[in-house]
Amino acid sequence: MAGIWRDFVAAVFTAFRRRDDQAIAEERRRAVERLAKETIREARRPTDPPE
């Protein structure tokens, strides 16, 4: 009987942990997208003409 509860608790813990890992991965993806957009925006910004 204890084995069943141990397996249940392990499954619940794993489910929450996976969801946290997915949230972290999603946040990293959004950060990379923001960095890419900022880099593109800076590259498209007109440069000052030489004097």
ABEGO torsion letter per residue (X at the ends): XAAAAAAAAAAAAAAAAAAAAAAAAAAAAAAAAAAAAAAAAAAABBBBBBX
